[in-house]
Amino acid sequence: MGASEKMPYPKWVWSPAGGWYCHPKQWERNTKIGFVAIAVFTLFTWTYSASKERRLSPPDRPIPSQMWCKYANVDDPGCVFGKKA
């Protein structure tokens, strides 16, 4: 009473997500490699951005990015964060 037969399903299905029961090989290693690649890309982008950041007019309040901005004292002489030149 009550129970019916299992629903038939294809044994092999291709999909971008990996099919019915996805267990990719070495997924932990691949995930770590992906996160390291994202971190390295972010570091280079952050460094490049900080070296190129300029302000056309002095801000009316302290801005956190002035702590690492290369030209903080040049663009805003009254800067409390900037690196000492």
PyMOL Python script that loads the backbone (N, CA, C, O; Angstrom):
from pymol import cmd

cmd.read_pdbstr("""\
ATOM      1  N   MET A   1       0.820  -1.188   0.000  1.00  0.00           N
ATOM      2  CA  MET A   1       0.000   0.000   0.000  1.00  0.00           C
ATOM      3  C   MET A   1       0.868   1.257   0.000  1.00  0.00           C
ATOM      4  O   MET A   1       1.884   1.308   0.693  1.00  0.00           O
ATOM      5  N   GLY A   2       0.488   2.236  -0.747  1.00  0.00           N
ATOM      6  CA  GLY A   2       1.085   3.550  -0.701  1.00  0.00           C
ATOM      7  C   GLY A   2       2.286   3.777  -1.595  1.00  0.00           C
ATOM      8  O   GLY A   2       2.279   4.717  -2.389  1.00  0.00           O
ATOM      9  N   ALA A   3       3.298   2.968  -1.500  1.00  0.00           N
ATOM     10  CA  ALA A   3       4.534   3.225  -2.239  1.00  0.00           C
ATOM     11  C   ALA A   3       4.371   2.838  -3.698  1.00  0.00           C
ATOM     12  O   ALA A   3       3.756   1.824  -4.030  1.00  0.00           O
ATOM     13  N   SER A   4       4.933   3.662  -4.553  1.00  0.00           N
ATOM     14  CA  SER A   4       4.910   3.346  -5.976  1.00  0.00           C
ATOM     15  C   SER A   4       6.342   3.143  -6.442  1.00  0.00           C
ATOM     16  O   SER A   4       7.288   3.367  -5.688  1.00  0.00           O
ATOM     17  N   GLU A   5       6.492   2.721  -7.680  1.00  0.00           N
ATOM     18  CA  GLU A   5       7.827   2.508  -8.226  1.00  0.00           C
ATOM     19  C   GLU A   5       8.553   3.841  -8.383  1.00  0.00           C
ATOM     20  O   GLU A   5       7.933   4.898  -8.498  1.00  0.00           O
ATOM     21  N   LYS A   6       9.894   3.763  -8.384  1.00  0.00           N
ATOM     22  CA  LYS A   6      10.684   4.979  -8.559  1.00  0.00           C
ATOM     23  C   LYS A   6      10.433   5.575  -9.935  1.00  0.00           C
ATOM     24  O   LYS A   6      10.179   4.869 -10.912  1.00  0.00           O
ATOM     25  N   MET A   7      10.512   6.877  -9.974  1.00  0.00           N
ATOM     26  CA  MET A   7      10.343   7.598 -11.234  1.00  0.00           C
ATOM     27  C   MET A   7      11.528   7.292 -12.140  1.00  0.00           C
ATOM     28  O   MET A   7      12.668   7.412 -11.692  1.00  0.00           O
ATOM     29  N   PRO A   8      11.316   6.906 -13.375  1.00  0.00           N
ATOM     30  CA  PRO A   8      12.444   6.648 -14.272  1.00  0.00           C
ATOM     31  C   PRO A   8      13.127   7.967 -14.656  1.00  0.00           C
ATOM     32  O   PRO A   8      12.461   8.973 -14.897  1.00  0.00           O
ATOM     33  N   TYR A   9      14.444   7.948 -14.706  1.00  0.00           N
ATOM     34  CA  TYR A   9      15.201   9.132 -15.106  1.00  0.00           C
ATOM     35  C   TYR A   9      16.378   8.677 -15.947  1.00  0.00           C
ATOM     36  O   TYR A   9      16.837   7.543 -15.810  1.00  0.00           O
ATOM     37  N   PRO A  10      16.867   9.542 -16.807  1.00  0.00           N
ATOM     38  CA  PRO A  10      18.004   9.163 -17.637  1.00  0.00           C
ATOM     39  C   PRO A  10      19.245   8.924 -16.778  1.00  0.00           C
ATOM     40  O   PRO A  10      19.463   9.619 -15.786  1.00  0.00           O
ATOM     41  N   LYS A  11      20.048   7.948 -17.161  1.00  0.00           N
ATOM     42  CA  LYS A  11      21.267   7.643 -16.412  1.00  0.00           C
ATOM     43  C   LYS A  11      22.363   8.664 -16.690  1.00  0.00           C
ATOM     44  O   LYS A  11      23.245   8.858 -15.853  1.00  0.00           O
ATOM     45  N   TRP A  12      22.328   9.316 -17.837  1.00  0.00           N
ATOM     46  CA  TRP A  12      23.359  10.274 -18.181  1.00  0.00           C
ATOM     47  C   TRP A  12      22.699  11.531 -18.716  1.00  0.00           C
ATOM     48  O   TRP A  12      21.933  11.472 -19.677  1.00  0.00           O
ATOM     49  N   VAL A  13      22.990  12.660 -18.105  1.00  0.00           N
ATOM     50  CA  VAL A  13      22.437  13.939 -18.531  1.00  0.00           C
ATOM     51  C   VAL A  13      23.574  14.947 -18.543  1.00  0.00           C
ATOM     52  O   VAL A  13      24.320  15.056 -17.571  1.00  0.00           O
ATOM     53  N   TRP A  14      23.709  15.688 -19.644  1.00  0.00           N
ATOM     54  CA  TRP A  14      24.707  16.748 -19.673  1.00  0.00           C
ATOM     55  C   TRP A  14      24.021  18.059 -19.361  1.00  0.00           C
ATOM     56  O   TRP A  14      22.959  18.365 -19.903  1.00  0.00           O
ATOM     57  N   SER A  15      24.632  18.822 -18.492  1.00  0.00           N
ATOM     58  CA  SER A  15      24.174  20.180 -18.235  1.00  0.00           C
ATOM     59  C   SER A  15      25.364  20.985 -17.736  1.00  0.00           C
ATOM     60  O   SER A  15      26.328  20.414 -17.227  1.00  0.00           O
ATOM     61  N   PRO A  16      25.307  22.302 -17.877  1.00  0.00           N
ATOM     62  CA  PRO A  16      26.412  23.116 -17.384  1.00  0.00           C
ATOM     63  C   PRO A  16      26.636  22.942 -15.883  1.00  0.00           C
ATOM     64  O   PRO A  16      27.755  23.117 -15.402  1.00  0.00           O
ATOM     65  N   ALA A  17      25.588  22.599 -15.144  1.00  0.00           N
ATOM     66  CA  ALA A  17      25.713  22.426 -13.699  1.00  0.00           C
ATOM     67  C   ALA A  17      26.253  21.052 -13.333  1.00  0.00           C
ATOM     68  O   ALA A  17      26.601  20.836 -12.172  1.00  0.00           O
ATOM     69  N   GLY A  18      26.335  20.136 -14.250  1.00  0.00           N
ATOM     70  CA  GLY A  18      26.953  18.854 -13.962  1.00  0.00           C
ATOM     71  C   GLY A  18      26.039  17.647 -13.966  1.00  0.00           C
ATOM     72  O   GLY A  18      26.471  16.562 -13.576  1.00  0.00           O
ATOM     73  N   GLY A  19      24.819  17.785 -14.380  1.00  0.00           N
ATOM     74  CA  GLY A  19      23.960  16.613 -14.469  1.00  0.00           C
ATOM     75  C   GLY A  19      23.175  16.348 -13.190  1.00  0.00           C
ATOM     76  O   GLY A  19      23.004  17.236 -12.355  1.00  0.00           O
ATOM     77  N   TRP A  20      22.705  15.119 -13.050  1.00  0.00           N
ATOM     78  CA  TRP A  20      21.835  14.768 -11.929  1.00  0.00           C
ATOM     79  C   TRP A  20      22.560  14.802 -10.592  1.00  0.00           C
ATOM     80  O   TRP A  20      22.110  15.483  -9.670  1.00  0.00           O
ATOM     81  N   TYR A  21      23.634  14.107 -10.469  1.00  0.00           N
ATOM     82  CA  TYR A  21      24.359  14.006  -9.198  1.00  0.00           C
ATOM     83  C   TYR A  21      25.803  14.412  -9.446  1.00  0.00           C
ATOM     84  O   TYR A  21      26.657  13.576  -9.740  1.00  0.00           O
ATOM     85  N   CYS A  22      26.059  15.695  -9.323  1.00  0.00           N
ATOM     86  CA  CYS A  22      27.359  16.245  -9.686  1.00  0.00           C
ATOM     87  C   CYS A  22      28.372  16.054  -8.558  1.00  0.00           C
ATOM     88  O   CYS A  22      28.172  16.547  -7.448  1.00  0.00           O
ATOM     89  N   HIS A  23      29.453  15.343  -8.844  1.00  0.00           N
ATOM     90  CA  HIS A  23      30.579  15.184  -7.928  1.00  0.00           C
ATOM     91  C   HIS A  23      31.857  15.331  -8.738  1.00  0.00           C
ATOM     92  O   HIS A  23      32.509  14.332  -9.039  1.00  0.00           O
ATOM     93  N   PRO A  24      32.235  16.572  -9.104  1.00  0.00           N
ATOM     94  CA  PRO A  24      33.418  16.743  -9.934  1.00  0.00           C
ATOM     95  C   PRO A  24      34.685  16.310  -9.204  1.00  0.00           C
ATOM     96  O   PRO A  24      34.802  16.452  -7.987  1.00  0.00           O
ATOM     97  N   LYS A  25      35.624  15.782  -9.975  1.00  0.00           N
ATOM     98  CA  LYS A  25      36.892  15.356  -9.406  1.00  0.00           C
ATOM     99  C   LYS A  25      37.683  16.577  -8.966  1.00  0.00           C
ATOM    100  O   LYS A  25      37.689  17.598  -9.653  1.00  0.00           O
ATOM    101  N   GLN A  26      38.336  16.476  -7.845  1.00  0.00           N
ATOM    102  CA  GLN A  26      39.229  17.504  -7.303  1.00  0.00           C
ATOM    103  C   GLN A  26      38.542  18.865  -7.182  1.00  0.00           C
ATOM    104  O   GLN A  26      39.145  19.895  -7.485  1.00  0.00           O
ATOM    105  N   TRP A  27      37.288  18.868  -6.742  1.00  0.00           N
ATOM    106  CA  TRP A  27      36.561  20.123  -6.645  1.00  0.00           C
ATOM    107  C   TRP A  27      37.155  21.039  -5.582  1.00  0.00           C
ATOM    108  O   TRP A  27      37.123  22.260  -5.732  1.00  0.00           O
ATOM    109  N   GLU A  28      37.696  20.466  -4.510  1.00  0.00           N
ATOM    110  CA  GLU A  28      38.284  21.302  -3.459  1.00  0.00           C
ATOM    111  C   GLU A  28      39.519  22.035  -3.978  1.00  0.00           C
ATOM    112  O   GLU A  28      39.685  23.230  -3.736  1.00  0.00           O
ATOM    113  N   ARG A  29      40.379  21.318  -4.689  1.00  0.00           N
ATOM    114  CA  ARG A  29      41.581  21.930  -5.254  1.00  0.00           C
ATOM    115  C   ARG A  29      41.202  23.012  -6.259  1.00  0.00           C
ATOM    116  O   ARG A  29      41.769  24.104  -6.245  1.00  0.00           O
ATOM    117  N   ASN A  30      40.251  22.709  -7.124  1.00  0.00           N
ATOM    118  CA  ASN A  30      39.825  23.673  -8.140  1.00  0.00           C
ATOM    119  C   ASN A  30      39.219  24.931  -7.500  1.00  0.00           C
ATOM    120  O   ASN A  30      39.429  26.042  -7.986  1.00  0.00           O
ATOM    121  N   THR A  31      38.473  24.747  -6.416  1.00  0.00           N
ATOM    122  CA  THR A  31      37.891  25.886  -5.716  1.00  0.00           C
ATOM    123  C   THR A  31      38.980  26.756  -5.104  1.00  0.00           C
ATOM    124  O   THR A  31      38.919  27.982  -5.187  1.00  0.00           O
ATOM    125  N   LYS A  32      39.976  26.123  -4.490  1.00  0.00           N
ATOM    126  CA  LYS A  32      41.087  26.883  -3.898  1.00  0.00           C
ATOM    127  C   LYS A  32      41.866  27.643  -4.971  1.00  0.00           C
ATOM    128  O   LYS A  32      42.232  28.801  -4.769  1.00  0.00           O
ATOM    129  N   ILE A  33      42.118  27.005  -6.095  1.00  0.00           N
ATOM    130  CA  ILE A  33      42.825  27.673  -7.194  1.00  0.00           C
ATOM    131  C   ILE A  33      42.023  28.882  -7.675  1.00  0.00           C
ATOM    132  O   ILE A  33      42.590  29.941  -7.941  1.00  0.00           O
ATOM    133  N   GLY A  34      40.722  28.724  -7.783  1.00  0.00           N
ATOM    134  CA  GLY A  34      39.863  29.832  -8.210  1.00  0.00           C
ATOM    135  C   GLY A  34      39.903  31.003  -7.239  1.00  0.00           C
ATOM    136  O   GLY A  34      39.998  32.155  -7.661  1.00  0.00           O
ATOM    137  N   PHE A  35      39.830  30.719  -5.947  1.00  0.00           N
ATOM    138  CA  PHE A  35      39.874  31.791  -4.955  1.00  0.00           C
ATOM    139  C   PHE A  35      41.233  32.481  -4.929  1.00  0.00           C
ATOM    140  O   PHE A  35      41.302  33.699  -4.767  1.00  0.00           O
ATOM    141  N   VAL A  36      42.312  31.722  -5.086  1.00  0.00           N
ATOM    142  CA  VAL A  36      43.649  32.328  -5.137  1.00  0.00           C
ATOM    143  C   VAL A  36      43.769  33.232  -6.365  1.00  0.00           C
ATOM    144  O   VAL A  36      44.322  34.328  -6.277  1.00  0.00           O
ATOM    145  N   ALA A  37      43.254  32.778  -7.503  1.00  0.00           N
ATOM    146  CA  ALA A  37      43.304  33.593  -8.721  1.00  0.00           C
ATOM    147  C   ALA A  37      42.518  34.893  -8.538  1.00  0.00           C
ATOM    148  O   ALA A  37      42.973  35.957  -8.960  1.00  0.00           O
ATOM    149  N   ILE A  38      41.357  34.813  -7.920  1.00  0.00           N
ATOM    150  CA  ILE A  38      40.558  36.014  -7.664  1.00  0.00           C
ATOM    151  C   ILE A  38      41.301  36.957  -6.717  1.00  0.00           C
ATOM    152  O   ILE A  38      41.299  38.170  -6.926  1.00  0.00           O
ATOM    153  N   ALA A  39      41.937  36.406  -5.675  1.00  0.00           N
ATOM    154  CA  ALA A  39      42.681  37.233  -4.716  1.00  0.00           C
ATOM    155  C   ALA A  39      43.860  37.940  -5.380  1.00  0.00           C
ATOM    156  O   ALA A  39      44.102  39.119  -5.120  1.00  0.00           O
ATOM    157  N   VAL A  40      44.597  37.224  -6.239  1.00  0.00           N
ATOM    158  CA  VAL A  40      45.743  37.829  -6.926  1.00  0.00           C
ATOM    159  C   VAL A  40      45.269  38.937  -7.864  1.00  0.00           C
ATOM    160  O   VAL A  40      45.865  40.014  -7.899  1.00  0.00           O
ATOM    161  N   PHE A  41      44.219  38.687  -8.613  1.00  0.00           N
ATOM    162  CA  PHE A  41      43.667  39.701  -9.514  1.00  0.00           C
ATOM    163  C   PHE A  41      43.207  40.935  -8.731  1.00  0.00           C
ATOM    164  O   PHE A  41      43.453  42.067  -9.147  1.00  0.00           O
ATOM    165  N   THR A  42      42.543  40.709  -7.601  1.00  0.00           N
ATOM    166  CA  THR A  42      42.079  41.812  -6.768  1.00  0.00           C
ATOM    167  C   THR A  42      43.250  42.621  -6.220  1.00  0.00           C
ATOM    168  O   THR A  42      43.188  43.850  -6.181  1.00  0.00           O
ATOM    169  N   LEU A  43      44.313  41.945  -5.796  1.00  0.00           N
ATOM    170  CA  LEU A  43      45.494  42.630  -5.270  1.00  0.00           C
ATOM    171  C   LEU A  43      46.125  43.538  -6.325  1.00  0.00           C
ATOM    172  O   LEU A  43      46.431  44.697  -6.045  1.00  0.00           O
ATOM    173  N   PHE A  44      46.319  43.015  -7.535  1.00  0.00           N
ATOM    174  CA  PHE A  44      46.908  43.830  -8.598  1.00  0.00           C
ATOM    175  C   PHE A  44      45.998  45.000  -8.980  1.00  0.00           C
ATOM    176  O   PHE A  44      46.482  46.106  -9.224  1.00  0.00           O
ATOM    177  N   THR A  45      44.701  44.767  -9.033  1.00  0.00           N
ATOM    178  CA  THR A  45      43.758  45.838  -9.352  1.00  0.00           C
ATOM    179  C   THR A  45      43.781  46.914  -8.266  1.00  0.00           C
ATOM    180  O   THR A  45      43.792  48.107  -8.571  1.00  0.00           O
ATOM    181  N   TRP A  46      43.788  46.497  -7.011  1.00  0.00           N
ATOM    182  CA  TRP A  46      43.828  47.423  -5.872  1.00  0.00           C
ATOM    183  C   TRP A  46      45.101  48.267  -5.928  1.00  0.00           C
ATOM    184  O   TRP A  46      45.044  49.486  -5.770  1.00  0.00           O
ATOM    185  N   THR A  47      46.238  47.629  -6.150  1.00  0.00           N
ATOM    186  CA  THR A  47      47.521  48.328  -6.190  1.00  0.00           C
ATOM    187  C   THR A  47      47.562  49.338  -7.335  1.00  0.00           C
ATOM    188  O   THR A  47      47.992  50.476  -7.147  1.00  0.00           O
ATOM    189  N   TYR A  48      47.121  48.927  -8.505  1.00  0.00           N
ATOM    190  CA  TYR A  48      47.104  49.821  -9.666  1.00  0.00           C
ATOM    191  C   TYR A  48      46.176  51.011  -9.414  1.00  0.00           C
ATOM    192  O   TYR A  48      46.526  52.153  -9.711  1.00  0.00           O
ATOM    193  N   SER A  49      45.006  50.737  -8.871  1.00  0.00           N
ATOM    194  CA  SER A  49      44.043  51.796  -8.605  1.00  0.00           C
ATOM    195  C   SER A  49      44.586  52.794  -7.585  1.00  0.00           C
ATOM    196  O   SER A  49      44.428  54.003  -7.756  1.00  0.00           O
ATOM    197  N   ALA A  50      45.223  52.299  -6.530  1.00  0.00           N
ATOM    198  CA  ALA A  50      45.764  53.189  -5.499  1.00  0.00           C
ATOM    199  C   ALA A  50      46.894  54.052  -6.047  1.00  0.00           C
ATOM    200  O   ALA A  50      47.065  55.192  -5.614  1.00  0.00           O
ATOM    201  N   SER A  51      47.664  53.529  -6.990  1.00  0.00           N
ATOM    202  CA  SER A  51      48.773  54.314  -7.537  1.00  0.00           C
ATOM    203  C   SER A  51      48.295  55.388  -8.516  1.00  0.00           C
ATOM    204  O   SER A  51      49.015  56.357  -8.757  1.00  0.00           O
ATOM    205  N   LYS A  52      47.103  55.238  -9.081  1.00  0.00           N
ATOM    206  CA  LYS A  52      46.582  56.186 -10.075  1.00  0.00           C
ATOM    207  C   LYS A  52      45.523  57.138  -9.519  1.00  0.00           C
ATOM    208  O   LYS A  52      45.108  58.060 -10.221  1.00  0.00           O
ATOM    209  N   GLU A  53      45.082  56.941  -8.293  1.00  0.00           N
ATOM    210  CA  GLU A  53      43.968  57.718  -7.752  1.00  0.00           C
ATOM    211  C   GLU A  53      44.366  59.179  -7.541  1.00  0.00           C
ATOM    212  O   GLU A  53      45.367  59.474  -6.889  1.00  0.00           O
ATOM    213  N   ARG A  54      43.570  60.083  -8.101  1.00  0.00           N
ATOM    214  CA  ARG A  54      43.782  61.532  -7.948  1.00  0.00           C
ATOM    215  C   ARG A  54      42.436  62.183  -7.644  1.00  0.00           C
ATOM    216  O   ARG A  54      41.382  61.664  -8.010  1.00  0.00           O
ATOM    217  N   ARG A  55      42.490  63.321  -6.972  1.00  0.00           N
ATOM    218  CA  ARG A  55      41.282  64.085  -6.662  1.00  0.00           C
ATOM    219  C   ARG A  55      41.432  65.478  -7.257  1.00  0.00           C
ATOM    220  O   ARG A  55      42.440  66.148  -7.031  1.00  0.00           O
ATOM    221  N   LEU A  56      40.434  65.916  -8.014  1.00  0.00           N
ATOM    222  CA  LEU A  56      40.484  67.229  -8.652  1.00  0.00           C
ATOM    223  C   LEU A  56      40.276  68.352  -7.645  1.00  0.00           C
ATOM    224  O   LEU A  56      40.848  69.433  -7.787  1.00  0.00           O
ATOM    225  N   SER A  57      39.465  68.099  -6.640  1.00  0.00           N
ATOM    226  CA  SER A  57      39.258  69.091  -5.584  1.00  0.00           C
ATOM    227  C   SER A  57      39.348  68.377  -4.237  1.00  0.00           C
ATOM    228  O   SER A  57      38.970  67.211  -4.125  1.00  0.00           O
ATOM    229  N   PRO A  58      39.844  69.070  -3.222  1.00  0.00           N
ATOM    230  CA  PRO A  58      39.969  68.431  -1.908  1.00  0.00           C
ATOM    231  C   PRO A  58      38.598  68.020  -1.375  1.00  0.00           C
ATOM    232  O   PRO A  58      37.642  68.788  -1.483  1.00  0.00           O
ATOM    233  N   PRO A  59      38.490  66.838  -0.811  1.00  0.00           N
ATOM    234  CA  PRO A  59      37.200  66.407  -0.265  1.00  0.00           C
ATOM    235  C   PRO A  59      36.852  67.212   0.994  1.00  0.00           C
ATOM    236  O   PRO A  59      37.741  67.720   1.678  1.00  0.00           O
ATOM    237  N   ASP A  60      35.562  67.323   1.288  1.00  0.00           N
ATOM    238  CA  ASP A  60      35.134  68.086   2.459  1.00  0.00           C
ATOM    239  C   ASP A  60      35.213  67.272   3.747  1.00  0.00           C
ATOM    240  O   ASP A  60      35.039  67.823   4.834  1.00  0.00           O
ATOM    241  N   ARG A  61      35.470  65.985   3.644  1.00  0.00           N
ATOM    242  CA  ARG A  61      35.621  65.114   4.809  1.00  0.00           C
ATOM    243  C   ARG A  61      36.676  64.070   4.496  1.00  0.00           C
ATOM    244  O   ARG A  61      36.947  63.815   3.323  1.00  0.00           O
ATOM    245  N   PRO A  62      37.277  63.461   5.499  1.00  0.00           N
ATOM    246  CA  PRO A  62      38.278  62.420   5.234  1.00  0.00           C
ATOM    247  C   PRO A  62      37.657  61.225   4.505  1.00  0.00           C
ATOM    248  O   PRO A  62      36.553  60.793   4.835  1.00  0.00           O
ATOM    249  N   ILE A  63      38.363  60.707   3.533  1.00  0.00           N
ATOM    250  CA  ILE A  63      37.914  59.555   2.758  1.00  0.00           C
ATOM    251  C   ILE A  63      38.880  58.408   3.048  1.00  0.00           C
ATOM    252  O   ILE A  63      40.092  58.596   2.946  1.00  0.00           O
ATOM    253  N   PRO A  64      38.377  57.220   3.407  1.00  0.00           N
ATOM    254  CA  PRO A  64      39.260  56.118   3.793  1.00  0.00           C
ATOM    255  C   PRO A  64      40.325  55.767   2.757  1.00  0.00           C
ATOM    256  O   PRO A  64      41.426  55.360   3.129  1.00  0.00           O
ATOM    257  N   SER A  65      40.027  55.912   1.479  1.00  0.00           N
ATOM    258  CA  SER A  65      41.023  55.544   0.472  1.00  0.00           C
ATOM    259  C   SER A  65      42.230  56.470   0.488  1.00  0.00           C
ATOM    260  O   SER A  65      43.246  56.163  -0.136  1.00  0.00           O
ATOM    261  N   GLN A  66      42.141  57.592   1.188  1.00  0.00           N
ATOM    262  CA  GLN A  66      43.295  58.478   1.302  1.00  0.00           C
ATOM    263  C   GLN A  66      44.399  57.849   2.152  1.00  0.00           C
ATOM    264  O   GLN A  66      45.548  58.288   2.089  1.00  0.00           O
ATOM    265  N   MET A  67      44.071  56.840   2.935  1.00  0.00           N
ATOM    266  CA  MET A  67      45.087  56.172   3.755  1.00  0.00           C
ATOM    267  C   MET A  67      46.132  55.484   2.892  1.00  0.00           C
ATOM    268  O   MET A  67      47.299  55.416   3.279  1.00  0.00           O
ATOM    269  N   TRP A  68      45.740  54.974   1.731  1.00  0.00           N
ATOM    270  CA  TRP A  68      46.685  54.260   0.882  1.00  0.00           C
ATOM    271  C   TRP A  68      46.911  54.961  -0.461  1.00  0.00           C
ATOM    272  O   TRP A  68      47.655  54.459  -1.304  1.00  0.00           O
ATOM    273  N   CYS A  69      46.282  56.100  -0.659  1.00  0.00           N
ATOM    274  CA  CYS A  69      46.433  56.843  -1.907  1.00  0.00           C
ATOM    275  C   CYS A  69      47.823  57.462  -2.003  1.00  0.00           C
ATOM    276  O   CYS A  69      48.319  58.033  -1.031  1.00  0.00           O
ATOM    277  N   LYS A  70      48.445  57.352  -3.163  1.00  0.00           N
ATOM    278  CA  LYS A  70      49.807  57.840  -3.374  1.00  0.00           C
ATOM    279  C   LYS A  70      49.877  59.363  -3.355  1.00  0.00           C
ATOM    280  O   LYS A  70      50.859  59.929  -2.874  1.00  0.00           O
ATOM    281  N   TYR A  71      48.858  60.029  -3.869  1.00  0.00           N
ATOM    282  CA  TYR A  71      48.879  61.479  -4.026  1.00  0.00           C
ATOM    283  C   TYR A  71      47.986  62.200  -3.016  1.00  0.00           C
ATOM    284  O   TYR A  71      47.531  63.308  -3.300  1.00  0.00           O
ATOM    285  N   ALA A  72      47.725  61.620  -1.868  1.00  0.00           N
ATOM    286  CA  ALA A  72      46.794  62.221  -0.910  1.00  0.00           C
ATOM    287  C   ALA A  72      47.265  63.589  -0.441  1.00  0.00           C
ATOM    288  O   ALA A  72      46.467  64.524  -0.399  1.00  0.00           O
ATOM    289  N   ASN A  73      48.537  63.734  -0.087  1.00  0.00           N
ATOM    290  CA  ASN A  73      49.034  65.032   0.392  1.00  0.00           C
ATOM    291  C   ASN A  73      49.157  66.058  -0.726  1.00  0.00           C
ATOM    292  O   ASN A  73      49.042  67.257  -0.473  1.00  0.00           O
ATOM    293  N   VAL A  74      49.385  65.617  -1.937  1.00  0.00           N
ATOM    294  CA  VAL A  74      49.493  66.544  -3.070  1.00  0.00           C
ATOM    295  C   VAL A  74      48.121  67.109  -3.420  1.00  0.00           C
ATOM    296  O   VAL A  74      47.976  68.312  -3.637  1.00  0.00           O
ATOM    297  N   ASP A  75      47.113  66.237  -3.473  1.00  0.00           N
ATOM    298  CA  ASP A  75      45.765  66.662  -3.857  1.00  0.00           C
ATOM    299  C   ASP A  75      45.036  67.384  -2.727  1.00  0.00           C
ATOM    300  O   ASP A  75      44.191  68.242  -2.983  1.00  0.00           O
ATOM    301  N   ASP A  76      45.356  67.044  -1.482  1.00  0.00           N
ATOM    302  CA  ASP A  76      44.695  67.639  -0.326  1.00  0.00           C
ATOM    303  C   ASP A  76      45.743  67.916   0.745  1.00  0.00           C
ATOM    304  O   ASP A  76      46.055  67.034   1.546  1.00  0.00           O
ATOM    305  N   PRO A  77      46.294  69.140   0.770  1.00  0.00           N
ATOM    306  CA  PRO A  77      47.365  69.440   1.725  1.00  0.00           C
ATOM    307  C   PRO A  77      46.953  69.256   3.184  1.00  0.00           C
ATOM    308  O   PRO A  77      47.810  68.986   4.025  1.00  0.00           O
ATOM    309  N   GLY A  78      45.700  69.389   3.500  1.00  0.00           N
ATOM    310  CA  GLY A  78      45.238  69.223   4.880  1.00  0.00           C
ATOM    311  C   GLY A  78      44.834  67.805   5.215  1.00  0.00           C
ATOM    312  O   GLY A  78      44.138  67.576   6.204  1.00  0.00           O
ATOM    313  N   CYS A  79      45.253  66.865   4.421  1.00  0.00           N
ATOM    314  CA  CYS A  79      44.854  65.468   4.604  1.00  0.00           C
ATOM    315  C   CYS A  79      45.406  64.914   5.921  1.00  0.00           C
ATOM    316  O   CYS A  79      46.583  65.086   6.238  1.00  0.00           O
ATOM    317  N   VAL A  80      44.540  64.252   6.673  1.00  0.00           N
ATOM    318  CA  VAL A  80      44.982  63.651   7.936  1.00  0.00           C
ATOM    319  C   VAL A  80      45.478  62.226   7.737  1.00  0.00           C
ATOM    320  O   VAL A  80      46.153  61.680   8.610  1.00  0.00           O
ATOM    321  N   PHE A  81      45.154  61.616   6.600  1.00  0.00           N
ATOM    322  CA  PHE A  81      45.509  60.223   6.355  1.00  0.00           C
ATOM    323  C   PHE A  81      46.785  60.042   5.555  1.00  0.00           C
ATOM    324  O   PHE A  81      47.537  59.096   5.787  1.00  0.00           O
ATOM    325  N   GLY A  82      47.034  60.942   4.616  1.00  0.00           N
ATOM    326  CA  GLY A  82      48.039  60.723   3.577  1.00  0.00           C
ATOM    327  C   GLY A  82      49.427  60.367   4.062  1.00  0.00           C
ATOM    328  O   GLY A  82      49.809  60.666   5.194  1.00  0.00           O
ATOM    329  N   LYS A  83      50.176  59.718   3.178  1.00  0.00           N
ATOM    330  CA  LYS A  83      51.567  59.378   3.461  1.00  0.00           C
ATOM    331  C   LYS A  83      52.389  60.658   3.476  1.00  0.00           C
ATOM    332  O   LYS A  83      52.139  61.576   2.694  1.00  0.00           O
ATOM    333  N   LYS A  84      53.338  60.714   4.338  1.00  0.00           N
ATOM    334  CA  LYS A  84      54.192  61.898   4.426  1.00  0.00           C
ATOM    335  C   LYS A  84      55.213  61.879   3.301  1.00  0.00           C
ATOM    336  O   LYS A  84      55.939  60.900   3.130  1.00  0.00           O
ATOM    337  N   ALA A  85      55.268  62.956   2.537  1.00  0.00           N
ATOM    338  CA  ALA A  85      56.186  63.025   1.397  1.00  0.00           C
ATOM    339  C   ALA A  85      57.533  63.576   1.797  1.00  0.00           C
ATOM    340  O   ALA A  85      58.424  63.700   0.956  1.00  0.00           O
TER     341      ALA A  85
END
""", "prot")
cmd.dss("prot")
cmd.show_as("cartoon", "prot")
cmd.util.cbc("prot")
cmd.orient("prot")
